[in-house]
Amino acid sequence: MTAIHPEASRQAVVEAALVLLERMGLSPADLAAAPPHRQPVPTFAEYVPVVSAAVSAGTRRAYGSYWNRVLEHWGDRHLDEPTPSEIRQLMAYVKTHVVARRNARGGRSAEEHLVAALRCLYKRAVDDGLIAEADNPARKVAKPRRLPTTRRALPDTRLAEINEVAARTGDDPELDTLLLRLHTETACRRGGALALRPRDLDPEQCLVLLREKGETVRWQPVSPTLMGRLVEHGRERHAPADGQLLRYTDGRPITSRRYDHLWVRIGRHLPWVATQGISTHWIRHTILTWVERNFGYAVARAYAGHTDSGSDTGATSTYVRASLSEVAAALAALTGEPHPLATAEGW
């Protein structure tokens, strides 16, 4: 019996396949161009909850309202259906239907956040193999250019007016003045203050552990006076060690609504606060400006808790990192109180 050579057998199979393709009106190039098999593309109503559950709480808070708008308009549509033009139409809609706030910029921020929310959604769809990167419509829509901020450093006299009104008005002046003092000394964001727990206080070294956006964590110096008030506040309002530190007199933890009510009330007594849309972030801007002017960029960067490497300072920022003692020295100069970590080198 004559054996069939493997190569001859393979060639025969190839020739038979080519004959079959020719009869079907196809070529090998047609097979190579065929898209790979993918699982069915879900609708926005099916996929948005998946992404929402996978992102951080901060991302969910930033994009949640915009995902809701997407569900409102495209909930029953599949992810691969909207076009870049339709995204631009939705941008125009959110711009004209944005909720008017004191610091409104004509809806530009709403447009920017909508594009960012869609990019976040589609990036995970690409990662999950639901669509190809080339089919991502959100990448084909440019974000509106961000306008320069209108915030600036407040003069000492204006900052004193704000504290004076907070101390003599409202249903809990002790809480409000503590909030303002905390933000004035640490230049922290609202999220950092709301995340504080009693266990995050180090009374011996006068440090508080701040957990802010981007899941950043850092120890920030505070004055002995502020540390004493924070410890006393937690004890008097029965804050559990692992629970939120800042609370109302009845023991309920405060939310961001407390800040909103605080600034509305201050704005009623100080018209310039309402007119300019002054908020807690203006205090952060004020303190960091003062630190930069008096202690330099590196200390201000550390004081702010900035850790990103993509700043316009380039690689130089890698080599000009300030120490904790230098931050403590800046705080001591700001408050006029000695700090246990403010060494002679820091000064």
C-alpha positions as CSV (number, residue, x, y, z in Angstrom):
1,M,0.0,0.0,0.0
2,T,1.4,3.4,-1.0
3,A,1.7,6.0,1.9
4,I,0.4,9.5,1.2
5,H,3.0,12.2,2.1
6,P,1.6,14.7,4.7
7,E,2.6,17.7,2.6
8,A,0.7,16.4,-0.4
9,S,-2.4,15.7,1.8
10,R,-2.2,19.3,3.2
11,Q,-1.9,20.8,-0.3
12,A,-5.0,18.8,-1.5
13,V,-7.0,20.2,1.4
14,V,-5.9,23.7,0.6
15,E,-6.8,23.3,-3.0
16,A,-10.2,21.9,-2.1
17,A,-10.9,24.8,0.2
18,L,-9.9,27.3,-2.5
19,V,-12.3,25.7,-5.0
20,L,-15.1,25.8,-2.3
21,L,-14.4,29.5,-1.7
22,E,-14.5,30.3,-5.4
23,R,-17.9,28.6,-5.8
24,M,-19.1,30.8,-2.9
25,G,-17.8,33.9,-4.5
26,L,-15.3,34.6,-1.7
27,S,-11.5,34.9,-1.5
28,P,-9.0,34.3,1.3
29,A,-8.8,38.1,1.8
30,D,-12.5,38.1,2.6
31,L,-12.0,35.6,5.4
32,A,-9.1,37.7,6.8
33,A,-11.1,40.8,6.8
34,A,-14.0,39.3,8.7
35,P,-14.4,40.8,12.2
36,P,-13.7,38.4,15.1
37,H,-16.6,37.0,17.0
38,R,-17.7,39.2,19.9
39,Q,-20.3,38.7,22.5
40,P,-23.6,40.6,21.9
41,V,-23.3,44.4,22.6
42,P,-25.4,45.3,25.7
43,T,-27.7,48.3,25.9
44,F,-26.8,51.3,28.0
45,A,-29.5,50.3,30.5
46,E,-27.7,47.0,30.9
47,Y,-24.1,48.2,30.9
48,V,-24.1,51.5,32.9
49,P,-24.9,49.7,36.2
50,V,-22.0,47.3,35.5
51,V,-19.5,50.2,35.0
52,S,-21.0,52.2,37.9
53,A,-20.4,49.3,40.3
54,A,-16.8,48.9,39.1
55,V,-15.5,52.5,39.5
56,S,-14.5,54.3,42.6
57,A,-17.0,56.3,44.7
58,G,-15.5,59.6,43.5
59,T,-15.8,58.6,39.9
60,R,-19.4,57.5,40.4
61,R,-20.2,60.8,42.1
62,A,-18.6,62.8,39.3
63,Y,-20.2,60.9,36.4
64,G,-23.4,59.5,37.9
65,S,-25.7,62.3,36.9
66,Y,-24.3,62.3,33.3
67,W,-24.8,58.5,33.1
68,N,-28.4,59.1,34.2
69,R,-28.8,61.5,31.3
70,V,-27.5,58.9,28.9
71,L,-29.9,56.3,30.3
72,E,-32.7,58.9,29.9
73,H,-32.0,59.4,26.2
74,W,-30.4,56.1,25.1
75,G,-31.3,53.5,27.7
76,D,-32.7,51.0,25.2
77,R,-30.0,51.5,22.6
78,H,-27.0,49.3,22.2
79,L,-23.5,50.8,22.9
80,D,-22.4,50.5,19.3
81,E,-25.4,52.5,18.0
82,P,-24.8,56.2,18.9
83,T,-22.6,58.2,16.5
84,P,-20.3,61.1,17.3
85,S,-22.9,63.4,15.8
86,E,-25.5,62.1,18.3
87,I,-23.0,62.6,21.1
88,R,-22.7,66.2,20.1
89,Q,-26.4,66.6,20.0
90,L,-26.6,65.2,23.6
91,M,-23.9,67.7,24.6
92,A,-26.0,70.5,23.3
93,Y,-29.0,69.2,25.2
94,V,-27.2,69.0,28.6
95,K,-25.6,72.5,28.0
96,T,-29.1,74.1,27.6
97,H,-30.7,72.0,30.4
98,V,-27.9,72.4,33.0
99,V,-28.9,73.2,36.6
100,A,-28.0,76.9,37.2
101,R,-25.5,77.3,40.0
102,R,-23.6,80.2,41.5
103,N,-20.4,79.3,39.6
104,A,-22.1,78.4,36.3
105,R,-20.0,78.8,33.2
106,G,-22.7,78.6,30.6
107,G,-22.9,74.8,30.5
108,R,-19.4,74.2,29.3
109,S,-18.5,72.1,32.3
110,A,-21.6,70.0,31.8
111,E,-20.5,69.3,28.2
112,E,-17.0,68.4,29.3
113,H,-18.2,66.1,32.0
114,L,-20.6,64.3,29.7
115,V,-17.8,63.5,27.2
116,A,-15.6,62.3,30.1
117,A,-18.4,60.1,31.4
118,L,-19.0,58.6,28.0
119,R,-15.2,58.0,27.5
120,C,-15.1,56.2,30.9
121,L,-18.0,54.1,29.8
122,Y,-16.7,53.2,26.4
123,K,-13.2,52.6,27.6
124,R,-14.5,49.8,29.8
125,A,-16.6,48.5,26.9
126,V,-13.4,48.2,24.8
127,D,-11.6,46.5,27.7
128,D,-14.4,44.1,28.0
129,G,-14.2,43.2,24.3
130,L,-17.7,44.6,23.6
131,I,-16.6,47.0,20.9
132,A,-13.3,47.7,19.1
133,E,-11.2,50.8,19.9
134,A,-11.8,52.1,16.4
135,D,-15.6,51.9,17.0
136,N,-15.4,54.1,20.2
137,P,-17.5,57.2,19.3
138,A,-16.6,59.1,22.4
139,R,-12.9,59.3,21.4
140,K,-14.0,61.1,18.2
141,V,-15.7,63.9,20.1
142,A,-13.4,66.7,21.5
143,K,-14.0,68.0,25.0
144,P,-14.8,71.7,25.2
145,R,-11.7,73.7,26.2
146,R,-11.7,74.3,29.9
147,L,-11.9,78.1,30.7
148,P,-9.4,79.6,33.2
149,T,-10.7,79.5,36.8
150,T,-12.2,82.6,38.3
151,R,-11.0,81.7,41.7
152,R,-8.3,83.7,43.4
153,A,-6.7,84.1,46.8
154,L,-8.9,86.0,49.3
155,P,-7.4,88.9,51.3
156,D,-7.0,88.3,55.0
157,T,-9.8,90.8,55.8
158,R,-12.3,88.9,53.6
159,L,-11.4,85.6,55.1
160,A,-11.9,87.2,58.6
161,E,-15.3,88.4,57.5
162,I,-16.3,84.9,56.5
163,N,-15.2,83.4,59.8
164,E,-17.0,86.1,61.8
165,V,-20.3,85.5,60.0
166,A,-19.9,81.7,60.5
167,A,-19.2,82.2,64.2
168,R,-22.3,84.3,65.0
169,T,-25.0,82.8,62.7
170,G,-26.6,79.4,62.0
171,D,-27.7,76.6,64.2
172,D,-24.2,75.2,64.9
173,P,-21.5,77.8,64.8
174,E,-19.1,75.5,66.6
175,L,-19.3,73.0,63.7
176,D,-19.1,75.7,61.0
177,T,-16.0,77.5,62.5
178,L,-14.3,74.1,62.9
179,L,-14.9,73.3,59.2
180,L,-13.5,76.6,58.2
181,R,-10.5,76.3,60.5
182,L,-9.8,72.7,59.2
183,H,-9.9,73.9,55.5
184,T,-7.8,77.0,56.3
185,E,-5.0,75.0,58.0
186,T,-4.9,72.0,55.7
187,A,-6.2,73.4,52.4
188,C,-8.0,70.1,52.0
189,R,-11.0,69.4,49.7
190,R,-14.5,68.8,51.0
191,G,-14.1,65.1,50.4
192,G,-11.0,65.0,52.6
193,A,-12.8,66.6,55.5
194,L,-15.9,64.4,55.2
195,A,-13.7,61.3,55.1
196,L,-11.9,62.1,58.4
197,R,-12.3,59.6,61.2
198,P,-11.3,59.8,64.8
199,R,-8.7,57.1,64.2
200,D,-7.1,59.4,61.5
201,L,-6.0,61.9,64.2
202,D,-2.5,61.7,65.6
203,P,-2.6,64.2,68.6
204,E,1.1,63.5,69.6
205,Q,2.5,64.7,66.2
206,C,-0.5,66.9,65.3
207,L,-1.2,65.1,62.0
208,V,-4.4,64.2,60.3
209,L,-4.8,61.5,57.6
210,L,-6.5,63.0,54.6
211,R,-8.1,60.7,52.0
212,E,-9.0,62.6,48.9
213,K,-9.9,62.3,45.2
214,G,-7.9,59.8,43.1
215,E,-7.6,57.6,46.2
216,T,-4.7,59.7,47.5
217,V,-3.7,59.4,51.1
218,R,-1.4,61.7,53.0
219,W,-0.6,62.9,56.5
220,Q,-1.2,66.6,56.9
221,P,0.1,68.8,59.8
222,V,-2.4,70.8,61.8
223,S,-1.9,73.2,64.7
224,P,-2.2,71.9,68.3
225,T,-5.3,74.2,68.7
226,L,-7.1,72.6,65.8
227,M,-6.1,69.1,66.9
228,G,-7.5,69.7,70.3
229,R,-10.8,70.9,68.8
230,L,-11.0,67.9,66.5
231,V,-10.5,65.4,69.3
232,E,-13.0,67.2,71.5
233,H,-15.5,67.4,68.7
234,G,-15.4,63.7,68.1
235,R,-15.7,62.9,71.8
236,E,-18.6,65.3,72.5
237,R,-20.6,64.1,69.4
238,H,-19.9,60.4,70.0
239,A,-18.1,59.7,66.7
240,P,-17.0,56.0,66.5
241,A,-13.3,55.4,65.9
242,D,-14.0,54.0,62.4
243,G,-16.9,56.4,61.7
244,Q,-17.0,59.9,60.3
245,L,-15.6,62.5,62.6
246,L,-17.5,65.6,61.7
247,R,-21.1,65.4,63.1
248,Y,-24.1,67.4,64.0
249,T,-25.0,67.9,67.7
250,D,-27.4,64.9,67.6
251,G,-24.6,62.6,66.4
252,R,-25.5,62.4,62.7
253,P,-22.6,62.6,60.3
254,I,-22.6,65.7,58.2
255,T,-22.7,65.6,54.4
256,S,-21.7,68.0,51.6
257,R,-25.1,69.7,52.1
258,R,-23.7,71.3,55.2
259,Y,-21.2,73.2,53.1
260,D,-23.9,74.3,50.7
261,H,-26.1,75.7,53.5
262,L,-23.1,77.3,55.1
263,W,-22.1,79.3,52.0
264,V,-25.7,80.3,51.2
265,R,-26.0,81.6,54.7
266,I,-22.7,83.5,54.6
267,G,-23.8,84.9,51.2
268,R,-26.9,86.4,52.7
269,H,-24.8,88.3,55.2
270,L,-21.9,89.1,52.8
271,P,-23.3,89.9,49.4
272,W,-19.9,89.7,47.8
273,V,-19.7,86.1,48.7
274,A,-22.9,85.3,46.8
275,T,-22.0,87.5,43.9
276,Q,-18.6,85.9,43.3
277,G,-19.7,82.4,44.1
278,I,-17.2,82.0,47.0
279,S,-17.0,78.4,48.1
280,T,-14.7,76.1,50.2
281,H,-12.4,75.6,47.3
282,W,-11.6,79.4,47.4
283,I,-10.0,78.8,50.8
284,R,-7.8,76.0,49.4
285,H,-6.8,78.4,46.6
286,T,-6.1,81.2,49.2
287,I,-3.9,79.0,51.5
288,L,-1.9,77.4,48.7
289,T,-1.2,80.7,47.1
290,W,0.1,82.0,50.4
291,V,2.3,78.9,50.9
292,E,3.7,79.2,47.4
293,R,4.6,82.9,47.8
294,N,6.3,82.3,51.1
295,F,7.7,78.8,50.9
296,G,8.0,78.0,47.2
297,Y,6.4,75.8,44.7
298,A,7.6,72.4,46.1
299,V,6.2,73.1,49.6
300,A,2.9,74.3,48.1
301,R,2.7,71.2,45.9
302,A,3.2,69.0,49.0
303,Y,0.8,71.1,51.1
304,A,-1.9,70.6,48.4
305,G,-1.3,66.8,48.2
306,H,-0.6,66.9,44.5
307,T,1.1,63.7,43.4
308,D,0.6,63.7,39.7
309,S,3.7,63.6,37.5
310,G,2.0,65.1,34.4
311,S,2.3,68.7,35.4
312,D,3.8,71.4,33.3
313,T,6.9,71.4,35.5
314,G,8.1,68.3,33.8
315,A,10.7,66.0,35.3
316,T,12.0,68.7,37.6
317,S,9.1,68.1,40.0
318,T,10.5,64.6,40.7
319,Y,13.6,66.2,42.4
320,V,12.0,69.1,44.3
321,R,9.7,67.2,46.6
322,A,9.2,68.9,50.0
323,S,9.4,67.0,53.3
324,L,6.7,66.8,55.9
325,S,8.8,69.0,58.2
326,E,8.8,71.7,55.5
327,V,5.0,71.5,55.3
328,A,4.8,71.7,59.0
329,A,7.0,74.8,59.0
330,A,4.7,76.5,56.5
331,L,1.7,75.7,58.7
332,A,3.5,77.0,61.8
333,A,4.1,80.3,60.0
334,L,0.5,80.4,58.8
335,T,-1.0,79.8,62.3
336,G,1.6,81.4,64.5
337,E,1.7,78.2,66.6
338,P,4.8,75.9,67.0
339,H,4.4,72.5,65.4
340,P,6.2,69.4,66.7
341,L,7.5,68.5,63.2
342,A,8.5,72.0,62.2
343,T,12.3,71.5,62.5
344,A,14.9,74.1,62.0
345,E,15.6,72.7,58.5
346,G,11.9,73.1,57.7
347,W,11.9,76.7,58.8
